[in-house]
Amino acid sequence: MPTILGQNQYGKAENRVVKITRDGATHHIKDLNVSVALSGDMDEVHYSGSNAHVLPTDTTKNTVYAFAKEYGIESAEQFGIHLARHFVTSQEPIEIARIRIEEYAWERIATSDANSRFIGADEVKHSFVRQGQETRVTQITYDGSSWEVVSGLKDLTVMNSTNSEFWGYVKDKYTTLQEAYDRILATQVSGRWRFNWTDDEQKMPNWEKSYEQVKKHMLQAFAETYSLSLQQTLYQMGSRIINNRSEIDEVRFSLPNKHHFLVDLEPFGLKNDNEVYYAADRPYGLIEATILRDGCEARIPVDLTNL
């Protein structure tokens, strides 16, 4: 039975690049994990093995490192845009470039005054500790005429120790969960947001400021929402972002419910007044949804696993 070639792409995945910018004695770090995927006129390499249209994946790796030197890294988004534009405009067979980037944050180590006797506490501007809060991510796709930028974060764990309830739900013969009127609400946020910047004629967003502000509004919404369900909290997080950031049209969250169950201390003659909990890692409830600016269409994939 005859076959035909469907969607295909190739590239170099997980190129780790660390760029140190030296501003005198003050150093700045950008730590990225860059994956390149290219597609276009690639039929013959699959049908006959001809590599005439294939830019080696090793070349894409080298380009990542060369661009870190040539252009620097202002932001993950800006770096990805430089790479995507280069691959599509420099190689005729390449029609679409998709760049995925994870960014790992570092912060400066505060030193004690005691160090001043050696090199001066105020002069220590080159020592860092890796931040463990979250991993920043972005995906840039370019087809030669239009852009799609979807950024976000993953592995950001948050908790409200009160102001959360869960009751009034459907019950059947298999229901054992007790209604809760004061519970811990905790989750590990995986979120993506799509920018409405799509072509070079538009003013480009300030990528660094946008990320900081999106994270701020998301966390404020989590903290300030009196939650009757994690779904309600999720919606408020997404709505707060869209209502405050005009450059974003779509937000998608995947929020596992990090269950905390009250421990039964009665066998020990102790009363547990919402003080001692067992933190369960699995199984967990998984709440997912997309929040859109009115009039916009959803384009972020439902499954965020590989985005």
Backbone torsions as a table, in degrees:
resi	resn	phi	psi	omega
1	MET	NA	129.3	-176.8
2	PRO	-65.4	150.7	178.1
3	THR	-126.3	159.3	174.2
4	ILE	-131.7	158.6	-179.4
5	LEU	-84.2	130.8	176.7
6	GLY	-97.4	-158.6	-178.6
7	GLN	-54.3	138.2	178.8
8	ASN	-149.7	156.1	178.3
9	GLN	-160.3	162.9	177.5
10	TYR	-152.9	164.2	178.9
11	GLY	168.9	-166.3	-179.6
12	LYS	-115.1	124.1	-175.5
13	ALA	-100.0	145.7	170.2
14	GLU	57.0	58.9	171.6
15	ASN	-85.4	109.7	-179.6
16	ARG	-83.7	120.5	179.5
17	VAL	-130.9	127.9	176.7
18	VAL	-116.1	120.9	-178.8
19	LYS	-110.4	121.7	175.5
20	ILE	-101.5	121.4	174.3
21	THR	-103.9	120.7	-176.5
22	ARG	-101.4	109.1	176.4
23	ASP	-104.7	78.1	-172.1
24	GLY	65.9	-128.6	178.9
25	ALA	-79.8	-11.8	-179.0
26	THR	-93.4	125.5	-179.6
27	HIS	-111.1	150.4	177.7
28	HIS	-128.3	141.8	-175.9
29	ILE	-118.4	135.2	165.0
30	LYS	-123.4	122.2	-174.2
31	ASP	-121.5	107.0	-172.7
32	LEU	-121.9	153.5	170.0
33	ASN	-120.9	107.7	-168.5
34	VAL	-110.2	128.6	176.3
35	SER	-120.2	130.3	-177.3
36	VAL	-112.0	132.4	174.9
37	ALA	-131.5	127.8	-176.1
38	LEU	-121.6	143.7	177.0
39	SER	-145.0	160.9	-179.2
40	GLY	158.6	-132.4	-177.3
41	ASP	-82.6	79.6	-174.2
42	MET	-123.2	20.2	-176.9
43	ASP	-62.5	-45.1	-171.1
44	GLU	-65.7	-32.3	179.5
45	VAL	-65.4	-27.8	177.4
46	HIS	-83.1	-39.5	-175.0
47	TYR	-78.7	-43.1	-173.3
48	SER	-119.7	-11.1	-177.2
49	GLY	86.7	4.9	178.5
50	SER	-68.6	127.9	-179.9
51	ASN	-97.9	18.0	-173.7
52	ALA	-60.8	-27.4	-179.2
53	HIS	-106.6	9.7	-172.2
54	VAL	-100.3	118.4	168.6
55	LEU	-82.9	120.7	-175.0
56	PRO	-56.0	143.8	177.4
57	THR	-63.5	-28.3	176.9
58	ASP	-64.0	-32.9	176.9
59	THR	-67.3	-39.3	178.4
60	THR	-64.4	-36.4	175.9
61	LYS	-61.9	-48.2	-179.5
62	ASN	-61.5	-35.5	179.9
63	THR	-63.1	-40.0	178.6
64	VAL	-57.1	-47.4	-177.4
65	TYR	-71.1	-39.0	179.1
66	ALA	-65.1	-39.6	-179.7
67	PHE	-69.2	-30.9	176.3
68	ALA	-60.8	-36.3	177.1
69	LYS	-78.1	-46.5	-172.3
70	GLU	-69.1	-42.9	-175.2
71	TYR	-107.4	-14.7	-171.7
72	GLY	71.1	-178.4	179.2
73	ILE	-129.9	94.8	175.9
74	GLU	-71.8	-42.9	-180.0
75	SER	-156.6	162.7	176.6
76	ALA	-60.8	-40.3	-178.7
77	GLU	-64.5	-48.2	-178.3
78	GLN	-62.4	-40.4	179.2
79	PHE	-64.5	-42.5	178.3
80	GLY	-64.4	-36.2	177.8
81	ILE	-64.7	-43.2	176.8
82	HIS	-58.2	-45.3	-177.9
83	LEU	-66.2	-47.7	-177.6
84	ALA	-61.3	-44.4	179.7
85	ARG	-61.4	-42.0	-179.1
86	HIS	-60.8	-49.3	-175.0
87	PHE	-65.5	-39.0	-177.7
88	VAL	-74.6	-38.0	-174.9
89	THR	-87.2	-19.0	-176.2
90	SER	-96.0	-16.9	-176.5
91	GLN	-127.7	110.6	-174.1
92	GLU	-58.0	-40.2	-179.0
93	PRO	-66.7	-21.9	-177.0
94	ILE	-84.0	119.9	-176.8
95	GLU	-105.5	-29.9	-179.0
96	ILE	-136.7	133.2	173.4
97	ALA	-119.9	133.2	175.7
98	ARG	-121.0	122.9	-179.3
99	ILE	-115.3	122.4	174.7
100	ARG	-111.6	133.6	-175.9
101	ILE	-134.5	132.5	165.9
102	GLU	-105.1	138.6	177.7
103	GLU	-120.1	132.3	-179.8
104	TYR	-108.2	123.9	-172.3
105	ALA	-88.5	146.4	174.9
106	TRP	-126.8	149.9	174.3
107	GLU	-130.3	156.3	-176.4
108	ARG	-70.3	145.5	174.9
109	ILE	-84.8	122.9	176.5
110	ALA	-75.7	130.5	-178.4
111	THR	-104.6	157.9	-179.0
112	SER	-84.2	159.4	178.3
113	ASP	-62.3	-23.9	-178.0
114	ALA	-60.9	-25.7	-178.4
115	ASN	-70.9	-15.7	-174.6
116	SER	-62.7	-24.1	-179.6
117	ARG	-69.3	-17.4	-179.4
118	PHE	-101.9	-62.3	-176.6
119	ILE	-128.2	-3.8	178.5
120	GLY	91.1	118.3	-176.9
121	ALA	-59.1	-35.1	-177.5
122	ASP	-72.7	-11.5	-176.5
123	GLU	-97.5	-5.0	-178.4
124	VAL	-84.5	93.7	-176.8
125	LYS	-129.1	27.6	-177.3
126	HIS	-132.4	12.2	-179.4
127	SER	-114.7	134.2	-172.4
128	PHE	-135.9	157.0	171.7
129	VAL	-125.2	136.5	-177.9
130	ARG	-68.5	126.2	176.8
131	GLN	-71.7	140.8	-178.0
132	GLY	-110.1	10.0	-173.8
133	GLN	-70.3	-52.2	-176.1
134	GLU	-158.1	167.7	171.9
135	THR	-110.0	125.9	178.1
136	ARG	-83.3	140.9	-178.0
137	VAL	-135.1	155.6	171.7
138	THR	-153.3	152.9	174.2
139	GLN	-132.7	122.8	178.8
140	ILE	-113.4	127.1	177.7
141	THR	-123.3	130.8	-177.4
142	TYR	-135.4	132.6	-179.8
143	ASP	-115.3	17.2	-179.9
144	GLY	97.6	-18.6	179.7
145	SER	-134.5	-30.1	-177.7
146	SER	-133.4	154.8	-177.9
147	TRP	-116.1	150.3	165.6
148	GLU	-133.4	122.3	179.4
149	VAL	-119.0	117.8	176.3
150	VAL	-120.1	115.6	-179.8
151	SER	-114.6	175.3	-180.0
152	GLY	169.7	-157.9	179.2
153	LEU	-154.0	164.6	175.3
154	LYS	-146.7	161.0	176.0
155	ASP	65.1	33.2	175.4
156	LEU	-98.9	107.9	-175.8
157	THR	-94.0	127.6	-178.2
158	VAL	-131.7	156.5	-178.3
159	MET	-149.2	138.7	164.2
160	ASN	-110.9	124.3	-177.8
161	SER	-84.4	-4.4	175.4
162	THR	-159.7	-167.9	-178.3
163	ASN	60.3	34.9	175.7
164	SER	-141.3	134.9	177.9
165	GLU	-131.4	164.7	172.5
166	PHE	-156.0	105.0	-177.2
167	TRP	-157.1	171.2	178.5
168	GLY	77.5	15.8	-177.5
169	TYR	-84.8	167.9	178.7
170	VAL	-66.0	137.4	178.3
171	LYS	-126.1	137.2	173.3
172	ASP	-133.8	-168.2	-173.4
173	LYS	-68.5	-13.3	179.3
174	TYR	-98.1	-0.3	-177.2
175	THR	-80.6	124.2	175.5
176	THR	-120.7	-14.0	-176.4
177	LEU	-64.9	131.4	178.2
178	GLN	-85.2	144.3	177.5
179	GLU	-65.0	143.0	-176.9
180	ALA	-122.4	130.4	179.4
181	TYR	-112.2	-0.5	173.2
182	ASP	-159.4	102.4	-174.4
183	ARG	-135.2	165.0	171.0
184	ILE	-79.0	135.0	172.9
185	LEU	-118.0	114.9	-178.8
186	ALA	-136.0	146.3	178.7
187	THR	-155.1	162.3	175.0
188	GLN	-112.9	105.8	-168.2
189	VAL	-75.6	127.7	165.1
190	SER	-121.0	115.8	-175.2
191	GLY	-136.0	148.1	174.9
192	ARG	-133.9	144.9	176.0
193	TRP	-135.7	140.8	-176.3
194	ARG	-104.5	129.1	179.2
195	PHE	-82.7	150.8	176.7
196	ASN	-92.9	9.7	169.9
197	TRP	-77.9	117.8	-174.3
198	THR	-129.6	-12.5	178.6
199	ASP	-146.7	163.7	-172.9
200	ASP	-70.3	-13.7	178.3
201	GLU	-76.6	-20.7	178.9
202	GLN	-81.5	156.0	173.8
203	LYS	-70.9	128.3	-177.8
204	MET	-75.2	137.7	177.1
205	PRO	-63.0	158.2	169.2
206	ASN	-82.9	99.2	-169.3
207	TRP	-62.6	-42.4	-178.2
208	GLU	-66.6	-46.4	179.1
209	LYS	-64.0	-40.9	-179.5
210	SER	-59.8	-45.3	180.0
211	TYR	-60.5	-46.6	-179.4
212	GLU	-60.2	-42.2	-177.5
213	GLN	-72.6	-39.6	177.3
214	VAL	-60.8	-46.4	179.6
215	LYS	-62.2	-40.9	179.2
216	LYS	-60.7	-49.9	-177.9
217	HIS	-66.0	-36.9	178.7
218	MET	-62.8	-46.7	-178.7
219	LEU	-69.9	-37.3	177.9
220	GLN	-63.5	-41.3	178.9
221	ALA	-64.1	-40.2	177.7
222	PHE	-61.1	-43.8	-175.8
223	ALA	-73.2	-33.2	-170.8
224	GLU	-94.8	-8.1	179.9
225	THR	-86.4	120.8	170.1
226	TYR	-76.9	110.8	-164.5
227	SER	-96.3	127.2	170.9
228	LEU	-101.1	-6.5	174.9
229	SER	-168.2	153.9	176.4
230	LEU	-65.7	-29.9	176.1
231	GLN	-60.2	-42.7	178.9
232	GLN	-62.4	-43.8	179.3
233	THR	-63.2	-43.9	178.4
234	LEU	-56.3	-47.3	-178.3
235	TYR	-62.8	-40.4	179.1
236	GLN	-65.8	-36.0	177.9
237	MET	-63.5	-47.4	-180.0
238	GLY	-67.6	-41.0	-179.8
239	SER	-63.8	-40.3	179.9
240	ARG	-61.8	-39.0	179.3
241	ILE	-64.4	-51.3	-176.3
242	ILE	-65.1	-37.6	-178.5
243	ASN	-70.7	-21.7	-177.0
244	ASN	-109.0	-13.2	-177.6
245	ARG	-124.8	101.8	-174.3
246	SER	-68.6	-17.9	-177.9
247	GLU	-81.2	-2.8	-175.1
248	ILE	-118.3	131.4	-178.4
249	ASP	-109.9	-17.6	-172.6
250	GLU	-148.5	137.9	176.9
251	VAL	-132.8	136.5	174.0
252	ARG	-129.7	133.7	178.9
253	PHE	-120.0	145.2	167.2
254	SER	-124.1	112.2	-171.8
255	LEU	-123.0	104.5	171.4
256	PRO	-72.8	136.9	177.9
257	ASN	-83.5	107.9	-179.2
258	LYS	-80.4	89.9	-171.4
259	HIS	-64.8	136.8	171.9
260	HIS	-124.7	115.5	-176.2
261	PHE	-106.0	136.4	176.0
262	LEU	-62.7	134.0	178.1
263	VAL	-83.7	133.8	176.9
264	ASP	-76.7	107.6	-178.8
265	LEU	-102.8	3.0	-178.4
266	GLU	-60.6	-34.7	178.3
267	PRO	-59.9	-18.0	-179.3
268	PHE	-104.5	10.4	180.0
269	GLY	71.4	25.9	-177.7
270	LEU	-117.8	143.7	176.7
271	LYS	-97.3	128.0	-180.0
272	ASN	-100.1	96.5	-177.2
273	ASP	-94.4	69.1	-179.8
274	ASN	53.2	47.0	-176.8
275	GLU	-121.6	-39.8	-174.9
276	VAL	-116.2	124.6	-175.4
277	TYR	-126.8	154.2	169.5
278	TYR	-102.0	121.4	179.7
279	ALA	-89.1	111.4	-178.5
280	ALA	-93.3	133.1	179.9
281	ASP	-92.9	-21.2	177.7
282	ARG	-166.3	152.3	-5.8
283	PRO	-70.1	164.6	-178.7
284	TYR	-138.9	149.8	172.2
285	GLY	-70.2	143.8	-179.9
286	LEU	-126.0	113.7	-175.8
287	ILE	-109.0	125.0	-177.0
288	GLU	-136.9	141.7	179.3
289	ALA	-167.2	158.6	175.5
290	THR	-112.7	137.3	176.3
291	ILE	-117.9	129.4	-172.6
292	LEU	-121.2	147.7	166.2
293	ARG	-66.8	138.3	-177.3
294	ASP	-56.2	128.4	179.3
295	GLY	95.8	-6.2	-179.1
296	CYS	-99.3	154.8	178.4
297	GLU	-100.9	148.2	178.8
298	ALA	-75.7	132.3	178.1
299	ARG	-131.1	-14.4	177.0
300	ILE	-72.7	131.0	-179.2
301	PRO	-57.4	145.8	178.6
302	VAL	-63.6	-38.8	179.1
303	ASP	-91.9	112.6	-178.9
304	LEU	-88.1	4.5	-171.6
305	THR	-53.4	-44.3	-175.4
306	ASN	-111.4	24.0	-179.3
307	LEU	-118.3	NA	NA
